[in-house]
Amino acid sequence: MLPNTGKLAGCTIFITGASRGIGKAIALKAAKDGANVVIAAKTTQSHPKLPGTIYTAAEEIEVAGGKALPCVVDVRDEQQISSAVEKAVEKFGGIDILVNNASAISLTNTLETPTKRVDLMMSVNTRGTYLTSKACIPFLKKSKIAHILNLSPPLNLNPLWFKQHCAYTIAKYGMSMCVLGMAEEFKGEIAVNALWPKTAIHTAAMDMLGGAGIESQCRKVDIIADAAYCIFKKPKSFTGNFVIDENILKEEGIKNFDVYAITPGHPLLPDFFLDEHPDVIVEKKESHEAVPELKEEKPQPQSKPRSGAVEETFRIVKNSLSDEVVKATQAVYQFDLSGEDGGTWFLDLKTKGGYVGHGEPSGQADVVMSMSTDDFVKMFSGKLKPTMAFMSGKLKIKGNMALAIKLEKLMNQMNSKL
């Protein structure tokens, strides 16, 4: 872990989405230095699955050694942003650092993403970041520290990151484009950078998205808080950078990253937008364009699954079912498998005791997964991670993405038996 230096004592940090998760972790790290923290978030009443409000976060910040100003802010509302900025300046005398953390996510393809969800992502991620930055910039210009930090990814134009969740990618990249533009526009006055995790980060939102058990594949929010702290210590000349948490901490001399793992030694889930997993081959065009592209793989003769491998896999799945698994999952999955031993199968994890079978389920499936029989067997035996299969296009998913991710826990339980 990165020790505090006291560098941020008396500084005022305005953080959107700071009532929980990554935003609150950054706030608490700064509070240990004695910083003033403006908690600009929507949550005023605790959610059963998403604990924490702007008021509970404020209490934690005060206990950690900082001063807190909780403000009700929906970043889609320009008036609420302006009001919070005015209150911050009135209470603390200015704004030194802005963290654009608020974000909305829907990992759905074009036809599966409702317009309302598209509007939400564009309004919160891109527009919200732009408007909050715009409101804070006049005060940041007066600061000796003057940093804007967006929690957004490097601008990776590999089509892989667009094909499965185009709207989400556009919305997140909008935040990153704010970095690109504003860093140049305010060079010498305000440092503007982006920060993105190398791996999945465990938050209450991740639990909702991935279900119980996902945390073992994640790192703690502390790694992002430490990386953000490193950036805040940099001079204004450190600007226009797309920083990966692990990389900047290595530069700071951190060598032991197990301290950030929820389950030290357990394989970690790589985050989106980084070309660092084995199923993707990326190359740069050999022209003057510096745009990466996805290398088209020539169709390879598919290795035949062992005789009856699909049926045997479902037999093992059936023997592993329990009321506990059903209660934890509450979903019906349909598998459309191509290739030898292909066909349609289903896994009912709603009915008491669970049920598997050949053909379509009696009711509508919550999730439909399409893949080859070979990849199906590999997934359930642990040789191919579902997340990797999805990101590389080997697995196509229709329906509830959160329930699809929940299935990964069950697959992990199968690994030792297949």
N, C-alpha and C positions, 0 to 999 in steps of 0.2 A: 504493500500500500504506500501511496505517496504522502509524506508528512506535510502538514500545514506549515507555512512560513510566516503568517501574519500579514502577508502582502496586501490582502483585500480588506484589512481593517478600515472601517469607515466608508468603504465604497458602497455604492448603491447599485444593486443588480435587479433588473426587471426580467422576470421569467414567466413565459406563458406556459400553461399546463403544468403548474408547479405544485398541485395539490397532492400528487402521488408520483410514483415511478421515477423515471429519469430526471424529470424537472425538479422534483423534491430532493433527490440525491445531490444534484448540483447545488441547490439552495443550502442544504445542510453542510456541504463541504465549505462553501463560502462563509456560512454562519460561524463556523469554528474559528475563522479569522477575525470575527467581529464585524462582518459585513451587514449592510441593510438590504433586506430582500423584499421585493414587491412580488407577491404571489398573485399573478393574473390568471385566474382560471374560473371555470363555470361552477364547479361543484360546491354547493353550500349545504347539502344534506348527503349523508353517507349512503352509498349504494351497497346492497348486500354482497355483491361480487367484486365491487371496486371500492374498497375502504379508503377513507381519507377525504377531507374537505379542505377548503382554503383556510379554515379556522384551526383545524387540527394540525395542518402543516405549519401555520403561524406559531402555534404553541411549541412544536418541535424545534423550530428555528430559534426561538427565544431561549429555550433550554440549552441549545447547542452553543449559545453565546452571541447570536446575532440579534438584529432588530427586524421585526416583520410588519408588513403592511398587506393584509389580505384584501384583494379587490375582486369583485365579481366581474369577470371579463369573458365574453364570448367573442373570440377574435373575428367572427363574421360581422360584428357590430362595431362600426367605426366610432360611434359615440361612446361606447363603453371603453374602447381602447384609449380615446382622448381623455376621458374622465379619469382613468387609472393613472395615466401619465401625469396629468395635472396634480392629482393627489400625491403621487410619488415625489414630484418636484417640491410641492408645498411642505411635505413632511420631512424630506431628507435633503432638500436643497439642490437636487440635480439627479442625473442618471449617468452612471459610468459604464455599465455593461448591459447589453440586451441579449437574452437567450430566447430564440424562437424555437420552442420545443413542442407546442401544441400541434397535434397532427391527427388526421382521420385516415383509416385504412379499410380497404375492401379488396381482397385478393381474388377478384372475379374477372372473367373475360368480358369482352365488349357486349355480347348479347345477354350476359347474365347480370350486368350491372345496371340497376334502375337509375333513371335520370336524377332522382332525388339524392342517391348515393354519390353520383358523379359531382353534382353541385356541392355536396358537403365536403368532399375531398378537395375540390378546387378552391372553395371558399375558405376552408380552414388552413390548408397547407400552403398554397401559393398566395392567395389574396390576403389571408390573415398575416402571413409573414411580411408581405410587402407593406401593408398598412401599419402594422406595429412598428416596423423599422422606420417608416416615414414619420410617424408620430414621435419617435424617440431621437431621431437624428439631430434635430436642432439642439438638444441638450447633450447628446453624446459629443458633439463638436466642441463643447466647452470643457470636456473632461480631459485630464491628463492620461487616463487609461484608455477610454474610448474603444470598446470592443463590441461587435455584433457577432454572435455565434448561432448558426442555424444547425439544427439536428437533421441533417440531410446528406444524401450520398454523393459520391463522386459522379460526374456526368459521364456515365458509361453508355455509349451508344450501341452496344452489342444488342441486336434484336431480341435475344433471349429474354432480356429484362422487360420487354414490351409485350411480347406475344401472349402471356397468360394473364396479365393484369395491367392493361394499357392505361386505363384512367388513373390508377394509383401511381404508376410510374410518372406520368405527365405531371401529376400534382406534386409529387416529391421532388421531381427535377425542377419544377418551378421555384421551389425553395432554394435549390442549388444554383439556379440561374440568377437569383437575387444576389447570391454571394459573388458570382462572376461579374455582374454589372456594378453592384455597389462598391465592391473592393476597388474597382478602377475609378469609379465616380468620386469616391471620397478618400483616395490614396493620400497618405500623409496626414489625414485628419482622423479617420476612424479605421481600425482594423476590422475586416469582415472575413470570416472564415466559416467553414462547415466542419462538422464532426460526425463520424459514422462508426458504429461498432463493427469489428471484424466478425464477431459471433452474435448469436441471438442473446438478448439480455432478458433476465427474468424480472417480470413485473406482473401486477395483478391482471393487466390487460392481456399479457402473454398466457396466463393461466386460462383466461376466458377463451382465447383464440385456440390454444393448443391442448387444453385439458390437463387433468392431473397427470403428473409424470414428466411433463415437458421440461420442468425446471432442471432436471439432471443434465440436460443438453445445453444449458445456458450459463452465462456468467452473471455475476451480481451487478446491480446498477452502479456500484462503487467504481468500476473501471471507467465508466463514462464520466462520472464526477471527477475522478482524478485526472483524466485526459483534458476535460474542460478547464480544470484548475491550471494545468500546464499552459494552456493557450492564453488564459487570462494574465499569466505572468510575463507573456511575451510583449515586446514593444509594438507600437503601431505599425512599424515597418513589416511585421509578420502578418501579411494580408493576402487574400485571394487563394488560400490553401484549402484543399479538401483532405482533412486529416482523418486517419484511421486510428482509433483509440490505442490499439496495441503498439503501433509504430511510434507514436509520440512518447509513449511511456518507456519504450526501449531506449529512445534517445535520452530520456531522463535517468537512465541507469537501472530501470526496473528489469529484473531477470526472472523472478518467480511469479508466474501468472496463475499458478494454482490457487493463490490466495483470493483470486477473483472468481474462481469456479464455484458453482453451487455444490457440485460433486467432483472434487479433485480427481483427475485421472480419467474421468468419463469423456467419451468423444463429444465434441461440441458441434452444435448446429451452425453452419456458416450463415452470415446474414446475406440479405439480398443485395444485388447490384455490384458484387465483387466477383471477378472471374477467377476464383481460387478453389474450384472443386473439380474432381476428376472426370465428371461426365461432360464437361464443356471444353472444347478446343478452340482457342481464340488466336487469331493472327492479325497483324496489321497489314493493310493494303500496301503493296509495294509501289505505290505512287506517291504523290506529294500529300495525299490526304492522310491525316493521322487518326482516321476513324477506325476503331476496331470492328471487325465483323465476325459473325459466327461461321466457322468453317463448315461447309456442307460435308457431312460424312457420307461416303459411298455406302449404299446398302450392303451389308454383310450377310452372308448366308447365316440364317438364324440357327443357333445351336438348339438341337431338339431337346425339349424337356424330357427327363426320364419318364418311362411309360407310366401313364396315370398320375403324373406328378401333381396336377391340379387337384384331382380327386383326393389324393393322399394328403395334400395340404389342407383341404377343407375338412378331411376326417380328423386331422390333428387339431385344427381350429375348433371343431365341434367338441372334441374331448376336453378342450381347455376352457370351455364356456362355463359361466357360473352366474348366479343371481347378482353377485357383487359386480362382475364385469358389465352385466346388462344395466344395472342401476347407475353405474358410473358413466356409461356411454349414451344410452337412450337414442339409438339411431338405427336405421335400416340402410344397408349398403348393397348396391348392385354392381357386379363386376362384368363388364363386357370384354371378353378375352378373345384375341385374334391368334391365328396360328394353330398348330397341331394341339389337339385336346382343348380347343377353344370353345366358345359358347358363352351363355349367360348364366351366372351364378348369383346367389344372394346370401347375405349374412344379416340376420335379424337380431339386433341387440336392443329390441324394445320389448319383445314378448318374454314373459317370465322364463328364465333358464336359458334363453337364447336359442337360435335355430339357424341351420344352414341348409341350402338346397340348390338344385340345378333348376335353371329357368328364372323367370322374373318373380319378385316377391308379390304376395297377394295384394298388399297396399302399395302406395307410391313410395319409392325409395327416397331417402333424404339426400343421399349422395350416389352418383353414378360414376364409377371409375373405369376408364377404357385403357387397355394396355395389351401387350403380347403375353401369352401364357408363360414364356420364358422369364420375362421381367416380373410377372406376378409371383412366380415361385422364388425368384431372387429376393423380392421385397419381403416376403414372409419368412425367408430363411436368414435375413439380415445382411445379404450380400449387396443389396441396393436399397439405399435409404429413400423412403417415399418422397421426402422433400427434394432430394436430388433428382429423382425420377420426374417429378413434376416440373422442376425448374429447367430440366434439359429436354422436356417435351416427350419423354418416354411414357409419361402418365398424364392422361387428360381427365380433368375432374369437372363434373357438373353438379350444382347443388350447393349445400351448406359447407363452406370451406373449413369452418371451425370444427365441424363434426368429422370432416375428412382427416384433419390433423390429429383428432382424438384417436383415430384408428392406429396411429403409429405406436401408441403405448401397447396395444394388444399385439401388434407385430413383434415388438421387442420381447414380449413374453413367449412368442412362438420360437424365437431364434434357437434356443437351446434344444428344441425338440425336432427341428427340421434339419 
